[in-house]
Amino acid sequence: MSEAGSRERDQASLRRLAEGDVGALDTIWQDHADRAFRHALFVTGRREDAEDVVQSVFVRLAGLGADLLGVRDLGAYLGAMIHREAVGLSRRRKAGEDRADPDALLVVLPDPEADADRRRAAALLATLPSEQREAVVLHLWSGMTFREIGRVTGVSTFTAASRYRLATRHLRRAIEGGRR
């Protein structure tokens, strides 16, 4: 489906949901749940937490009613909701529990045929701070620009780009260090 067609479908679903038709959530779920899950997973680093975040966001979305009529970009709107919920959950965790689970991150990495490479990439991604993991997934797997990432995460375009740059620098050093 084209981007324009996708936006029209999102707008129609939002109108239906605002009018009380909770069946519209099925369409929104089909179109956005995978991306929302990947985003939540990279922020939280845990499959169970990501599932909780996505469920909470969709429940909240269902209750917004007429407030949904002002939403122009559902993907960005959901991205911001996912970000806030995931960051809030991460902050409620004890500091010692803030480690990502590399096995959980395998779910969203491409090319299941190259399992050893996927496992190493997941382990490396798990070492990144959640803000940097989030920048990586939003840029590489969700195709967002740094400006869009900034809007979703509530930071400047420069900060979003900086987080991505720091993540890639860290990953590059880890990969180069592993080759020696």
C-alpha positions as CSV (number, residue, x, y, z in Angstrom):
1,M,0.0,0.0,0.0
2,S,1.3,3.5,-0.8
3,E,2.2,5.9,1.9
4,A,-0.8,8.1,1.0
5,G,-3.1,5.1,1.0
6,S,-1.7,4.0,4.4
7,R,-2.3,7.5,5.8
8,E,-5.9,7.5,4.5
9,R,-6.5,4.1,6.1
10,D,-5.1,5.4,9.4
11,Q,-7.3,8.4,9.3
12,A,-10.4,6.3,8.5
13,S,-9.5,4.0,11.4
14,L,-9.0,6.9,13.8
15,R,-12.4,8.4,12.8
16,R,-14.1,5.1,13.4
17,L,-12.3,4.7,16.8
18,A,-13.2,8.2,17.8
19,E,-16.9,7.4,17.0
20,G,-16.7,4.5,19.4
21,D,-16.1,1.6,16.9
22,V,-13.5,-0.4,18.8
23,G,-13.3,-2.7,15.8
24,A,-11.1,-0.1,14.2
25,L,-8.4,-1.2,16.6
26,D,-8.0,-4.4,14.6
27,T,-7.0,-2.4,11.5
28,I,-4.6,-0.2,13.5
29,W,-3.2,-3.4,15.2
30,Q,-2.6,-5.0,11.8
31,D,-0.9,-2.0,10.4
32,H,1.2,-0.9,13.4
33,A,1.6,-3.6,16.1
34,D,4.8,-5.1,14.7
35,R,6.6,-1.8,14.4
36,A,5.3,-0.8,17.9
37,F,6.6,-4.1,19.4
38,R,10.1,-3.7,17.8
39,H,10.3,-0.1,19.2
40,A,9.2,-1.2,22.7
41,L,11.5,-4.2,22.6
42,F,14.5,-2.1,21.8
43,V,13.7,0.4,24.5
44,T,12.9,-2.1,27.3
45,G,15.3,-4.9,26.2
46,R,12.8,-7.5,27.4
47,R,10.1,-9.3,25.4
48,E,7.6,-9.4,28.2
49,D,8.0,-5.7,29.0
50,A,7.6,-4.9,25.3
51,E,4.4,-6.8,25.1
52,D,3.1,-5.0,28.2
53,V,4.0,-1.6,26.7
54,V,2.2,-2.3,23.4
55,Q,-0.9,-3.6,25.1
56,S,-1.0,-0.6,27.5
57,V,-0.6,1.8,24.6
58,F,-3.4,0.1,22.5
59,V,-5.7,0.1,25.5
60,R,-5.0,3.8,26.1
61,L,-5.6,4.5,22.4
62,A,-9.0,2.8,22.5
63,G,-10.0,5.2,25.3
64,L,-9.0,8.5,23.7
65,G,-12.2,9.1,21.8
66,A,-12.6,12.4,20.0
67,D,-9.0,13.4,20.9
68,L,-7.9,11.1,18.1
69,L,-9.4,13.4,15.5
70,G,-6.4,15.7,15.8
71,V,-3.9,13.0,15.0
72,R,-2.3,13.6,11.6
73,D,0.4,10.9,11.7
74,L,-0.7,7.7,13.5
75,G,2.7,6.1,13.2
76,A,4.5,9.0,14.9
77,Y,1.7,9.3,17.4
78,L,2.0,5.6,18.4
79,G,5.8,5.9,18.4
80,A,5.6,8.7,21.0
81,M,3.1,6.8,23.1
82,I,5.3,3.7,22.9
83,H,8.4,5.7,23.8
84,R,6.8,7.3,26.9
85,E,5.3,4.1,28.2
86,A,8.6,2.1,27.6
87,V,10.8,4.8,29.2
88,G,8.4,5.0,32.1
89,L,8.6,1.2,32.6
90,S,12.3,1.3,32.4
91,R,12.6,4.1,34.9
92,R,10.4,2.1,37.4
93,R,12.8,-0.8,37.2
94,K,15.7,-1.1,39.6
95,A,19.0,0.1,38.2
96,G,20.5,-3.4,38.3
97,E,17.7,-4.7,36.1
98,D,18.2,-2.3,33.2
99,R,20.1,-4.9,31.1
100,A,18.6,-5.9,27.8
101,D,18.1,-9.6,27.0
102,P,20.0,-10.4,23.9
103,D,17.8,-13.4,23.1
104,A,14.7,-11.1,23.1
105,L,16.4,-8.8,20.6
106,L,16.9,-11.7,18.2
107,V,13.2,-11.4,17.4
108,V,13.6,-8.2,15.4
109,L,16.9,-8.8,13.7
110,P,16.6,-9.7,10.0
111,D,17.9,-12.8,8.3
112,P,17.0,-15.7,10.5
113,E,19.3,-17.9,8.3
114,A,22.4,-16.3,9.7
115,D,21.7,-17.3,13.3
116,A,25.3,-16.9,14.6
117,D,25.5,-13.4,13.2
118,R,22.1,-12.5,14.6
119,R,23.1,-13.8,18.1
120,R,26.3,-11.7,18.0
121,A,24.4,-8.6,16.8
122,A,21.8,-9.1,19.5
123,A,24.4,-9.4,22.2
124,L,26.1,-6.2,21.0
125,L,22.9,-4.3,20.8
126,A,22.0,-5.4,24.3
127,T,25.1,-3.6,25.6
128,L,23.9,-0.2,24.3
129,P,22.0,2.1,26.6
130,S,18.2,2.1,25.8
131,E,18.2,5.5,24.2
132,Q,20.9,4.4,21.7
133,R,19.1,1.1,21.0
134,E,15.9,3.0,20.4
135,A,17.6,5.3,17.9
136,V,19.1,2.3,16.0
137,V,15.7,0.5,15.7
138,L,13.8,3.6,14.8
139,H,16.3,4.6,12.1
140,L,17.3,1.2,10.6
141,W,14.2,-0.9,11.1
142,S,11.4,1.7,11.1
143,G,13.0,3.9,8.5
144,M,12.6,7.1,10.5
145,T,14.6,10.2,9.9
146,F,16.5,11.8,12.8
147,R,13.9,14.6,12.9
148,E,11.1,12.0,13.2
149,I,13.0,10.1,15.9
150,G,13.5,13.4,17.8
151,R,9.7,14.1,17.6
152,V,8.9,10.6,18.8
153,T,11.4,10.6,21.7
154,G,11.0,14.2,22.7
155,V,14.6,15.3,21.9
156,S,16.2,17.5,19.3
157,T,17.1,16.2,15.8
158,F,20.8,16.7,16.8
159,T,20.4,14.5,20.0
160,A,18.6,11.8,18.0
161,A,21.4,11.8,15.4
162,S,24.0,11.8,18.2
163,R,22.5,8.8,19.9
164,Y,22.5,6.9,16.7
165,R,26.1,8.0,16.0
166,L,27.3,7.0,19.4
167,A,25.6,3.6,19.1
168,T,27.2,2.9,15.7
169,R,30.6,4.0,17.0
170,H,30.2,1.6,20.0
171,L,29.1,-1.3,17.8
172,R,31.9,-0.7,15.3
173,R,34.5,-0.7,18.1
174,A,33.0,-3.9,19.6
175,I,33.0,-5.6,16.2
176,E,36.6,-4.5,15.4
177,G,37.7,-5.6,18.8
178,G,36.2,-9.0,18.3
179,R,38.1,-9.6,15.1
180,R,41.5,-9.3,16.7
